[in-house]
């Protein structure tokens, strides 16, 4: 086996592996989409992991008294 045959083999194997990985990735993507909840199951405006922080709400008079009494 000379160098040219070796290079051709490497290129062909690389192309085939790339195609197989693309197909596997596409199948995994479609399976992931099938697992997501539909639009009726969960509110789209609701935050899933985080809560909106309102700095004005944390400035209540009772919070200020607690800080002053602990200092």
DSSP file (Angstrom, degrees, kcal/mol; ACC not computed):
  #  RESIDUE AA STRUCTURE BP1 BP2  ACC     N-H-->O    O-->H-N    N-H-->O    O-->H-N    TCO  KAPPA ALPHA  PHI   PSI    X-CA   Y-CA   Z-CA
    1    1 A X              0   0    0      0, 0.0     2,-0.1     0, 0.0     0, 0.0   0.000 360.0 360.0 360.0 121.6    0.0    0.0    0.0
    2    2 A X     >  -     0   0    0      1,-0.1     4,-1.8     4,-0.0     5,-0.1  -0.278 360.0 -93.4 -91.5-177.7    1.6    3.3   -1.1
    3    3 A X  H  > S+     0   0    0      1,-0.2     4,-2.4     2,-0.2     5,-0.2   0.845 121.1  55.9 -66.8 -36.3    1.0    6.7    0.3
    4    4 A X  H  > S+     0   0    0      1,-0.2     4,-2.3     2,-0.2    -1,-0.2   0.922 107.8  48.1 -65.4 -43.9   -1.7    7.7   -2.1
    5    5 A X  H  > S+     0   0    0      1,-0.2     4,-2.2     2,-0.2    -1,-0.2   0.892 111.3  51.5 -63.4 -38.8   -3.8    4.7   -1.2
    6    6 A X  H  X S+     0   0    0     -4,-1.8     4,-2.3     2,-0.2    -2,-0.2   0.913 110.3  48.3 -63.1 -43.8   -3.4    5.5    2.5
    7    7 A X  H  X S+     0   0    0     -4,-2.4     4,-2.4     2,-0.2    -2,-0.2   0.899 110.8  50.8 -65.4 -40.3   -4.4    9.1    1.9
    8    8 A X  H  X S+     0   0    0     -4,-2.3     4,-2.5     1,-0.2     5,-0.2   0.910 110.3  50.1 -63.4 -41.5   -7.5    8.0   -0.1
    9    9 A X  H  X S+     0   0    0     -4,-2.2     4,-2.4     1,-0.2     5,-0.2   0.915 110.7  49.1 -63.1 -43.1   -8.5    5.6    2.7
   10   10 A X  H  X S+     0   0    0     -4,-2.3     4,-2.2     2,-0.2    -2,-0.2   0.914 112.7  47.4 -63.1 -43.8   -8.1    8.3    5.4
   11   11 A X  H  X S+     0   0    0     -4,-2.4     4,-2.3     2,-0.2    -2,-0.2   0.922 113.1  47.9 -65.4 -44.6  -10.2   10.8    3.4
   12   12 A X  H  X S+     0   0    0     -4,-2.5     4,-2.4     1,-0.2    -2,-0.2   0.922 113.1  47.7 -64.0 -44.2  -13.0    8.3    2.6
   13   13 A X  H  X S+     0   0    0     -4,-2.4     4,-2.5    -5,-0.2    -1,-0.2   0.897 111.1  52.0 -64.0 -39.9  -13.1    7.1    6.3
   14   14 A X  H  X S+     0   0    0     -4,-2.2     4,-2.1    -5,-0.2    -1,-0.2   0.910 110.4  48.0 -62.7 -42.5  -13.3   10.7    7.5
   15   15 A X  H  X S+     0   0    0     -4,-2.3     4,-2.1     2,-0.2    -2,-0.2   0.916 112.7  48.2 -64.8 -43.7  -16.1   11.5    5.1
   16   16 A X  H  X S+     0   0    0     -4,-2.4     4,-2.3     1,-0.2    -2,-0.2   0.902 111.4  49.5 -65.5 -41.1  -18.1    8.4    6.2
   17   17 A X  H  X S+     0   0    0     -4,-2.5     4,-2.5     1,-0.2    -1,-0.2   0.890 110.0  52.2 -64.7 -38.8  -17.6    9.2    9.9
   18   18 A X  H  X S+     0   0    0     -4,-2.1     4,-2.0    -5,-0.2    -2,-0.2   0.907 110.2  47.9 -63.4 -42.3  -18.7   12.8    9.4
   19   19 A X  H  X S+     0   0    0     -4,-2.1     4,-2.1     2,-0.2    -2,-0.2   0.914 112.1  49.2 -65.6 -42.8  -21.9   11.6    7.6
   20   20 A X  H  X S+     0   0    0     -4,-2.3     4,-2.4     1,-0.2    -2,-0.2   0.919 111.3  49.5 -63.3 -43.5  -22.7    9.1   10.4
   21   21 A X  H  X S+     0   0    0     -4,-2.5     4,-2.4     1,-0.2    -1,-0.2   0.874 109.2  52.8 -63.6 -37.1  -22.1   11.7   13.1
   22   22 A X  H  X S+     0   0    0     -4,-2.0     4,-2.1     2,-0.2    -1,-0.2   0.912 110.5  47.0 -64.5 -42.0  -24.4   14.1   11.3
   23   23 A X  H  X S+     0   0    0     -4,-2.1     4,-2.2     2,-0.2    -2,-0.2   0.919 113.1  48.5 -66.4 -43.3  -27.2   11.5   11.1
   24   24 A X  H  X S+     0   0    0     -4,-2.4     4,-2.3     1,-0.2    -2,-0.2   0.904 111.8  49.8 -63.7 -41.5  -26.8   10.6   14.8
   25   25 A X  H  X S+     0   0    0     -4,-2.4     4,-2.2     2,-0.2    -1,-0.2   0.898 110.0  50.6 -64.5 -40.6  -26.8   14.3   15.8
   26   26 A X  H  X S+     0   0    0     -4,-2.1     4,-2.2     2,-0.2    -2,-0.2   0.901 110.7  49.0 -64.5 -41.2  -30.0   14.9   13.8
   27   27 A X  H  X S+     0   0    0     -4,-2.2     4,-2.3     1,-0.2    -2,-0.2   0.914 111.1  49.8 -65.0 -42.1  -31.7   11.9   15.4
   28   28 A X  H  X S+     0   0    0     -4,-2.3     4,-2.0     1,-0.2    -2,-0.2   0.883 110.2  51.6 -63.5 -38.2  -30.7   13.1   18.9
   29   29 A X  H  X S+     0   0    0     -4,-2.2     4,-2.2     2,-0.2    -2,-0.2   0.919 110.3  47.8 -63.8 -44.5  -32.0   16.6   18.1
   30   30 A X  H  X S+     0   0    0     -4,-2.2     4,-1.7     1,-0.2    -2,-0.2   0.883 111.1  50.9 -66.4 -37.8  -35.4   15.3   16.9
   31   31 A X  H  X S+     0   0    0     -4,-2.3     4,-1.0     2,-0.2    -1,-0.2   0.884 109.5  51.2 -65.6 -37.4  -35.7   13.1   20.0
   32   32 A X  H  X S+     0   0    0     -4,-2.0     4,-0.8     1,-0.2     3,-0.5   0.898 108.3  51.4 -66.2 -40.1  -34.9   16.1   22.2
   33   33 A X  H >< S+     0   0    0     -4,-2.2     3,-0.5     1,-0.2    -1,-0.2   0.856 105.9  55.7 -64.3 -34.0  -37.6   18.1   20.5
   34   34 A X  H 3< S+     0   0    0     -4,-1.7    -1,-0.2     1,-0.2    -2,-0.2   0.769 104.7  53.8 -69.9 -24.7  -40.1   15.4   21.1
   35   35 A X  H 3< S+     0   0    0     -4,-1.0    -1,-0.2    -3,-0.5    -2,-0.2   0.683  85.1 101.5 -83.6 -18.1  -39.4   15.5   24.8
   36   36 A X  S << S-     0   0    0     -4,-0.8     2,-0.1    -3,-0.5    -3,-0.0  -0.364  82.3-104.7 -68.2 145.1  -40.1   19.2   25.2
   37   37 A X        -     0   0    0      1,-0.1    -1,-0.1     2,-0.1    -2,-0.1  -0.373  37.9-111.6 -68.4 149.3  -43.5   20.2   26.7
   38   38 A X    >>  -     0   0    0      1,-0.1     4,-0.9    -3,-0.1     3,-0.7  -0.140  31.8 -97.8 -73.0 174.3  -46.1   21.5   24.3
   39   39 A X  T 34 S+     0   0    0      1,-0.2     5,-0.2     2,-0.2    -1,-0.1   0.778 121.8  53.6 -67.5 -25.4  -47.3   25.1   24.3
   40   40 A X  T 34 S+     0   0    0      1,-0.2    -1,-0.2     3,-0.1     3,-0.1   0.696 101.0  60.1 -81.2 -18.4  -50.4   24.2   26.3
   41   41 A X  T <4 S+     0   0    0     -3,-0.7     2,-0.4     1,-0.2    -1,-0.2   0.810 112.3  24.7 -81.2 -30.4  -48.5   22.5   29.1
   42   42 A X  S  < S-     0   0    0     -4,-0.9     2,-0.2    -3,-0.1    -1,-0.2  -0.992  83.8-107.8-139.9 142.6  -46.4   25.4   30.2
   43   43 A X        -     0   0    0     -2,-0.4     3,-0.3     1,-0.1    -3,-0.1  -0.497  20.4-148.8 -69.6 132.2  -46.8   29.2   30.1
   44   44 A X  S    S+     0   0    0     -2,-0.2    -1,-0.1     1,-0.2    -4,-0.0   0.749  96.6  53.4 -74.9 -22.3  -44.3   30.7   27.6
   45   45 A X  S    S+     0   0    0      2,-0.1    -1,-0.2    -3,-0.0     2,-0.2   0.674  88.8  96.2 -85.4 -16.5  -44.0   33.9   29.6
   46   46 A X  S    S-     0   0    0     -3,-0.3     2,-0.3     1,-0.1    -4,-0.0  -0.506  79.1-122.1 -75.0 139.8  -43.1   32.1   32.8
   47   47 A X        -     0   0    0     -2,-0.2    -2,-0.1     1,-0.1    -1,-0.1  -0.639  17.9-157.7 -80.9 138.1  -39.5   31.8   33.6
   48   48 A X  S    S+     0   0    0     -2,-0.3    -1,-0.1     1,-0.1     3,-0.0   0.902  81.4   6.7 -86.5 -42.7  -38.4   28.3   34.0
   49   49 A X  S    S+     0   0    0      1,-0.1     2,-0.3     2,-0.0    -1,-0.1   0.664 119.6  55.2-116.3 -22.6  -35.2   28.6   36.1
   50   50 A X        -     0   0    0      0, 0.0     2,-0.4     0, 0.0    -3,-0.1  -0.809  62.2-143.3-119.7 156.4  -34.8   32.2   37.2
   51   51 A X        -     0   0    0     -2,-0.3     2,-0.2    -3,-0.0    -3,-0.0  -0.944  29.5-110.9-117.1 137.9  -37.0   34.7   39.0
   52   52 A X        -     0   0    0     -2,-0.4     2,-0.5     1,-0.1    -5,-0.0  -0.493  31.1-140.8 -68.9 130.8  -37.1   38.3   38.1
   53   53 A X        -     0   0    0     -2,-0.2     2,-0.7     3,-0.0     3,-0.1  -0.829  11.0-162.7 -98.0 126.2  -35.5   40.4   40.9
   54   54 A X    >>  -     0   0    0     -2,-0.5     4,-1.0     1,-0.1     3,-0.6  -0.914   2.6-165.6-107.8 106.9  -37.2   43.7   41.7
   55   55 A X  T 34 S+     0   0    0     -2,-0.7     4,-0.4     1,-0.2     3,-0.2   0.805  87.3  58.9 -65.2 -27.7  -34.7   45.9   43.6
   56   56 A X  T >4 S+     0   0    0      1,-0.2     3,-0.9     2,-0.2    -1,-0.2   0.851 101.3  55.2 -68.3 -32.8  -37.5   48.3   44.7
   57   57 A X  T <4 S+     0   0    0     -3,-0.6     3,-0.2     1,-0.2    -1,-0.2   0.795 102.5  56.0 -71.0 -27.1  -39.4   45.5   46.4
   58   58 A X  T 3< S+     0   0    0     -4,-1.0     2,-0.7     1,-0.2    -1,-0.2   0.578  90.8  77.1 -81.8  -7.5  -36.4   44.6   48.5
   59   59 A X    <   +     0   0    0     -3,-0.9    -1,-0.2    -4,-0.4     2,-0.2  -0.372  65.2 147.4 -95.9  53.9  -36.2   48.2   49.9
   60   60 A X     >  -     0   0    0     -2,-0.7     4,-1.5    -3,-0.2     3,-0.3  -0.538  59.7-117.1 -84.9 156.0  -39.0   47.8   52.3
   61   61 A X  H  > S+     0   0    0      1,-0.2     4,-1.9     2,-0.2     5,-0.2   0.849 114.3  56.4 -62.3 -33.4  -39.0   49.7   55.7
   62   62 A X  H  > S+     0   0    0      1,-0.2     4,-1.8     2,-0.2    -1,-0.2   0.865 104.2  52.8 -68.6 -33.3  -38.9   46.4   57.6
   63   63 A X  H  > S+     0   0    0     -3,-0.3     4,-1.7     1,-0.2    -1,-0.2   0.874 108.4  50.9 -67.7 -36.1  -35.8   45.3   55.8
   64   64 A X  H  X S+     0   0    0     -4,-1.5     4,-2.1     1,-0.2    -2,-0.2   0.869 108.9  50.8 -68.7 -37.1  -34.1   48.6   56.7
   65   65 A X  H  X S+     0   0    0     -4,-1.9     4,-2.3     2,-0.2    -2,-0.2   0.874 107.4  53.8 -68.6 -36.5  -35.0   48.2   60.4
   66   66 A X  H  X S+     0   0    0     -4,-1.8     4,-1.5     1,-0.2    -1,-0.2   0.918 110.5  46.6 -64.0 -41.8  -33.6   44.7   60.5
   67   67 A X  H  X S+     0   0    0     -4,-1.7     4,-1.0     1,-0.2    -2,-0.2   0.900 112.6  49.3 -66.7 -40.1  -30.3   45.9   59.2
   68   68 A X  H  < S+     0   0    0     -4,-2.1     3,-0.2     1,-0.2    -1,-0.2   0.870 111.0  49.8 -68.6 -35.5  -30.1   48.8   61.6
   69   69 A X  H  < S+     0   0    0     -4,-2.3    -1,-0.2     1,-0.2    -2,-0.2   0.798 110.5  49.3 -75.1 -27.2  -30.9   46.6   64.6
   70   70 A X  H  <        0   0    0     -4,-1.5    -1,-0.2     1,-0.2    -2,-0.2   0.664 360.0 360.0 -83.8 -15.6  -28.3   44.0   63.7
   71   71 A X     <        0   0    0     -4,-1.0    -1,-0.2    -3,-0.2    -2,-0.1   0.476 360.0 360.0 -80.8 360.0  -25.5   46.6   63.2
